[in-house]
Amino acid sequence: MSVKVEGLTKIYGAQKAVDGVNFEANKGQVLGFLGPNGAGKTTTMKILTCFIPQSAGKAYVCGFDTAKDPMEVRKRIGYLPEHNPLYKDMYVKEYLHFIAGLHKIPNRKSRVEEMIEMTGLTREQKKLIGALSKGYRQRVGLAQAMMHNPEVLILDEPTSGLDPNQLAEIRKLIADIGKEKTVLFSTHIMQEVQALCDWVVIINKGKIVANNNIDSLQQLVSGEMVVTVEFQTKVKESELLKIKGVKEVKAVSNHRYQLVADLKDDIRSDVFRFAVDHNLILLGMNQEVFSVEDVFQQLTK
C-alpha cells in the first residue's frame, strides 16, 4: 500500500489531537478523509507529509517511515495544505518554474507547461499570483503539488473557493489522478466524497469512527431498510404490516407510506406482490439510502 498508519498519536500538552489512528490507502485509490473542525485531520496530514512529528505510532508512505526517512517520503508526496502558501509577488509561470527547480526536475520547461495546461492555468500564467482569484490560487497550489509527479497526493480542502464550473474541472482532475496514484483528501463537501471516493475514513475527536468503502457506510448508522411506497388509493396500515418482513409502517400522506424492515430483508418484491394481490395501483417505490452526510452527522454528533 502507498500509505499506512499504525497507532498514530499526536499530543499537545494535555490534549490528544490524534489518538491511536489506523488506516491504509492503496495505489489507484481516492480516499476521503473526513471529520468536523478540530477532529485531527490536518494534524494527521501534517505528520504524513513530515511537517510535524508524531508523539507515538508509525506512518509509512510508499514503504518509507515518516520519522526515519522524511526526505524519501517528501520525494513521493505532493501536498496542498488547507491554507495554500504561495509567493504572491511572483508570476504564475515563474513560480512553477521555481517549484520545478526545487524538485530538480529535468525538462523543466515542458513539465511546467504540462502542469499549466492540466490545471487550467493557461490564460492566467502571466499574471501575478496575488492578482488571482482564490479558485485560481487553488489551481496553482494543485500544480505545485503535482509538479514532481508524486506517487501520493495529499490535498487538504482542495476545492475551497472554486465556482461550480471550476469544481467540476478539479473533481475530474482528481478522479483522473486517482486512477494511477494514491489520493488522500479532506473536504466538507459531502457530495464531493460520494462523487470521487472509493474509501472513506471519518475521524472525530482524534479517533477513527469509520473506515469503510462508500457502499457499506450506510450499515454503520442503521440496521434498517426504509422503503417509501405510494399507492393510488389509501391503504390500511394494518394491511401493510402483513407484508413479509415489514415491522413498522409510517403514514407520510394519504397514499404514501414508509415501510421499515431489517436491512438484511429486501422487501421490495414482496411490496410489489402485495399490490398485485390486492389489485392496488403502485405509483412509486423508493428505498431510502443514507448519504455520506447522514453518516457523517450520526458519527460525529
C-alpha positions as CSV (number, residue, x, y, z in Angstrom):
1,M,0.0,0.0,0.0
2,S,1.1,3.6,-0.6
3,V,0.1,5.0,2.8
4,K,-0.1,3.0,6.1
5,V,-0.8,4.5,9.5
6,E,-0.5,2.4,12.7
7,G,-1.5,3.7,16.1
8,L,-0.7,7.3,15.1
9,T,-0.9,9.6,18.1
10,K,-0.1,13.3,18.5
11,I,-0.3,15.0,21.9
12,Y,-0.2,18.8,22.5
13,G,0.1,19.3,26.3
14,A,-2.8,17.5,27.9
15,Q,-4.7,17.2,24.6
16,K,-4.6,14.2,22.2
17,A,-5.1,15.8,18.8
18,V,-4.8,12.3,17.2
19,D,-5.4,9.2,19.3
20,G,-4.3,5.8,18.0
21,V,-5.3,6.3,14.4
22,N,-5.1,3.3,11.9
23,F,-5.8,3.3,8.2
24,E,-4.4,2.4,4.8
25,A,-4.6,3.8,1.3
26,N,-3.6,1.9,-1.8
27,K,-2.4,2.9,-5.3
28,G,-5.3,3.8,-7.6
29,Q,-7.5,4.8,-4.7
30,V,-9.1,8.1,-3.8
31,L,-9.6,8.2,0.0
32,G,-11.8,10.8,1.6
33,F,-10.5,11.9,5.0
34,L,-13.4,13.5,6.8
35,G,-14.1,15.0,10.2
36,P,-15.5,18.1,11.9
37,N,-13.3,21.1,12.6
38,G,-10.6,20.2,15.2
39,A,-11.1,16.4,14.7
40,G,-7.4,15.8,13.8
41,K,-7.5,15.7,10.0
42,T,-4.9,18.4,9.3
43,T,-2.6,17.1,12.1
44,T,-2.6,13.7,10.6
45,M,-1.9,15.1,7.1
46,K,1.0,17.2,8.6
47,I,2.5,14.0,10.1
48,L,2.2,12.1,6.8
49,T,3.9,15.0,5.0
50,C,6.7,15.2,7.6
51,F,5.8,18.8,8.7
52,I,5.4,17.7,12.3
53,P,6.5,14.5,14.1
54,Q,4.1,12.1,15.8
55,S,4.1,11.5,19.6
56,A,3.6,7.8,19.1
57,G,2.7,5.2,16.4
58,K,4.0,4.8,12.9
59,A,3.3,6.3,9.5
60,Y,4.6,5.0,6.2
61,V,4.5,6.4,2.7
62,C,5.5,4.1,-0.1
63,G,7.2,1.9,2.5
64,F,9.3,4.7,4.0
65,D,8.9,5.7,7.7
66,T,8.0,9.4,8.0
67,A,10.1,9.6,11.2
68,K,13.2,7.8,9.9
69,D,13.2,8.7,6.2
70,P,11.5,12.1,5.9
71,M,13.4,13.1,2.7
72,E,12.4,9.9,0.9
73,V,8.8,10.5,2.0
74,R,8.8,14.1,0.7
75,K,10.0,13.0,-2.7
76,R,7.0,10.8,-3.1
77,I,4.3,13.1,-1.8
78,G,2.5,16.1,-3.3
79,Y,0.9,18.3,-0.7
80,L,-1.7,21.0,-0.9
81,P,-2.3,22.4,2.6
82,E,-5.6,24.0,3.7
83,H,-4.0,27.4,3.7
84,N,-2.3,27.5,0.4
85,P,1.1,29.1,0.8
86,L,2.1,30.9,-2.3
87,Y,4.5,33.7,-3.2
88,K,2.0,36.4,-4.2
89,D,4.6,38.7,-5.8
90,M,5.7,36.0,-8.3
91,Y,4.0,35.3,-11.7
92,V,2.3,32.0,-12.1
93,K,4.7,30.6,-14.6
94,E,7.7,32.0,-12.8
95,Y,6.5,30.4,-9.5
96,L,6.0,27.0,-11.1
97,H,9.5,27.1,-12.7
98,F,10.8,27.9,-9.2
99,I,9.0,24.8,-7.8
100,A,10.3,22.6,-10.6
101,G,13.8,23.8,-9.8
102,L,13.4,22.9,-6.2
103,H,12.5,19.4,-7.2
104,K,15.4,19.3,-9.7
105,I,13.0,18.2,-12.5
106,P,14.6,17.5,-15.9
107,N,12.9,19.1,-18.9
108,R,11.6,21.8,-16.6
109,K,10.0,23.9,-19.3
110,S,7.9,21.1,-20.7
111,R,6.8,19.9,-17.3
112,V,5.7,23.4,-16.2
113,E,3.7,23.8,-19.5
114,E,2.1,20.4,-18.9
115,M,1.0,21.4,-15.3
116,I,-0.3,24.7,-16.5
117,E,-2.5,23.0,-19.1
118,M,-3.6,20.2,-16.8
119,T,-4.8,22.6,-14.1
120,G,-6.4,25.1,-16.5
121,L,-4.0,28.0,-15.9
122,T,-3.1,28.8,-19.5
123,R,-4.9,32.2,-19.5
124,E,-3.6,33.1,-16.1
125,Q,0.1,32.0,-16.4
126,K,1.4,35.5,-17.0
127,K,-0.5,37.1,-14.0
128,L,0.9,37.8,-10.6
129,I,-0.3,35.2,-8.1
130,G,-1.6,38.0,-5.8
131,A,-3.9,39.1,-8.6
132,L,-5.6,35.7,-9.0
133,S,-9.0,34.8,-7.5
134,K,-9.0,32.2,-4.7
135,G,-10.1,29.5,-7.1
136,Y,-7.1,30.1,-9.4
137,R,-4.8,30.2,-6.5
138,Q,-6.0,26.7,-5.6
139,R,-5.2,25.6,-9.1
140,V,-1.6,27.0,-8.7
141,G,-1.4,25.0,-5.5
142,L,-2.5,21.8,-7.2
143,A,0.0,22.4,-10.0
144,Q,2.9,22.8,-7.5
145,A,1.7,19.7,-5.6
146,M,1.8,17.6,-8.8
147,M,4.9,19.1,-10.3
148,H,7.3,16.3,-9.4
149,N,4.8,13.6,-10.4
150,P,4.4,12.2,-6.8
151,E,3.1,8.7,-6.1
152,V,0.9,10.1,-3.3
153,L,-1.2,13.3,-3.4
154,I,-2.5,14.7,-0.1
155,L,-5.0,17.5,-0.5
156,D,-6.5,19.5,2.4
157,E,-9.7,21.2,1.2
158,P,-8.6,21.3,-2.4
159,T,-11.8,22.7,-3.9
160,S,-12.2,25.5,-1.4
161,G,-13.2,28.7,-3.1
162,L,-14.0,27.2,-6.5
163,D,-17.0,28.1,-8.6
164,P,-19.3,25.3,-9.9
165,N,-17.5,25.1,-13.3
166,Q,-14.1,25.0,-11.6
167,L,-15.4,22.4,-9.1
168,A,-16.3,20.1,-12.0
169,E,-13.0,20.5,-13.6
170,I,-10.9,20.0,-10.5
171,R,-13.0,17.0,-9.5
172,K,-12.4,15.4,-12.8
173,L,-8.7,16.1,-12.5
174,I,-8.6,14.5,-9.0
175,A,-10.6,11.4,-10.3
176,D,-8.1,11.0,-13.3
177,I,-5.1,11.3,-11.0
178,G,-6.7,8.8,-8.6
179,K,-6.7,6.1,-11.3
180,E,-2.9,6.0,-11.3
181,K,-1.8,7.4,-7.9
182,T,-3.0,7.4,-4.3
183,V,-5.1,10.5,-3.4
184,L,-5.9,11.3,0.1
185,F,-8.1,14.4,0.5
186,S,-10.2,16.1,3.1
187,T,-13.3,18.1,2.4
188,H,-16.5,19.3,4.0
189,I,-18.5,18.9,0.7
190,M,-20.2,15.5,1.2
191,Q,-21.4,15.3,-2.5
192,E,-17.8,15.5,-3.5
193,V,-17.0,12.5,-1.4
194,Q,-19.8,10.4,-2.9
195,A,-18.7,11.5,-6.4
196,L,-14.9,10.9,-6.0
197,C,-14.0,8.5,-3.2
198,D,-13.6,4.7,-3.2
199,W,-13.0,4.7,0.5
200,V,-13.9,7.0,3.4
201,V,-12.2,7.5,6.8
202,I,-14.0,9.6,9.3
203,I,-12.2,11.0,12.3
204,N,-13.8,12.6,15.4
205,K,-12.1,13.9,18.5
206,G,-8.8,12.3,17.3
207,K,-10.3,8.8,16.9
208,I,-11.3,6.9,13.8
209,V,-15.1,6.3,13.8
210,A,-15.5,5.0,10.3
211,N,-13.1,3.2,7.9
212,N,-15.2,1.8,5.1
213,N,-16.0,1.9,1.4
214,I,-18.8,4.1,0.3
215,D,-21.3,1.3,-0.2
216,S,-21.0,-0.1,3.3
217,L,-21.2,3.2,5.2
218,Q,-25.0,3.0,5.5
219,Q,-24.8,0.0,7.7
220,L,-22.8,2.0,10.3
221,V,-25.8,4.1,11.3
222,S,-28.8,1.9,10.7
223,G,-29.7,-1.7,10.7
224,E,-32.9,-1.0,9.0
225,M,-34.2,-0.7,5.4
226,V,-36.8,2.0,4.8
227,V,-38.9,1.8,1.6
228,T,-41.3,4.6,0.7
229,V,-44.3,3.5,-1.3
230,E,-47.2,5.4,-2.9
231,F,-50.5,3.9,-4.0
232,Q,-53.3,5.5,-6.0
233,T,-55.7,4.9,-3.1
234,K,-55.5,4.8,0.6
235,V,-54.4,1.5,2.2
236,K,-54.9,0.4,5.8
237,E,-51.6,0.4,7.8
238,S,-52.7,-2.9,9.4
239,E,-52.8,-4.5,5.9
240,L,-49.3,-3.2,5.0
241,L,-47.9,-4.7,8.2
242,K,-48.9,-8.1,6.8
243,I,-46.2,-7.8,4.1
244,K,-43.4,-10.2,4.7
245,G,-40.5,-8.5,6.5
246,V,-42.3,-5.3,7.3
247,K,-42.1,-4.5,11.1
248,E,-43.3,-0.9,11.1
249,V,-45.5,1.4,8.9
250,K,-45.5,5.2,9.0
251,A,-48.1,7.1,7.0
252,V,-46.4,10.0,5.2
253,S,-49.6,11.3,3.5
254,N,-53.0,9.8,2.5
255,H,-51.5,7.5,-0.1
256,R,-47.8,7.4,0.8
257,Y,-46.2,5.2,3.5
258,Q,-42.8,4.4,4.9
259,L,-42.2,0.6,5.4
260,V,-39.5,-0.3,7.8
261,A,-37.7,-3.7,7.7
262,D,-34.4,-5.2,8.8
263,L,-31.5,-4.2,6.5
264,K,-31.0,-7.8,5.5
265,D,-34.6,-8.1,4.3
266,D,-35.2,-6.6,0.8
267,I,-39.0,-6.2,0.9
268,R,-39.5,-4.5,-2.4
269,S,-40.5,-7.7,-4.3
270,D,-43.0,-8.5,-1.5
271,V,-44.5,-5.0,-1.7
272,F,-45.0,-5.4,-5.5
273,R,-46.6,-8.8,-4.9
274,F,-48.9,-7.2,-2.2
275,A,-50.1,-4.6,-4.7
276,V,-50.8,-7.2,-7.3
277,D,-52.7,-9.5,-4.9
278,H,-54.9,-6.6,-3.6
279,N,-55.5,-5.0,-7.1
280,L,-53.7,-1.8,-6.0
281,I,-52.0,0.6,-8.4
282,L,-48.5,1.2,-7.2
283,L,-47.4,4.7,-8.3
284,G,-43.9,4.7,-6.8
285,M,-41.5,2.8,-4.6
286,N,-38.2,4.1,-3.4
287,Q,-35.6,2.7,-1.0
288,E,-34.3,5.4,1.4
289,V,-30.5,5.3,1.4
290,F,-28.3,7.1,4.0
291,S,-26.0,9.6,2.3
292,V,-22.4,10.2,3.4
293,E,-23.7,13.4,5.0
294,D,-26.2,11.4,7.1
295,V,-23.5,9.0,8.2
296,F,-21.1,11.9,9.0
297,Q,-23.6,13.6,11.1
298,Q,-24.6,10.5,13.0
299,L,-21.0,9.5,13.8
300,T,-19.7,13.0,14.7
301,K,-22.5,14.4,16.8
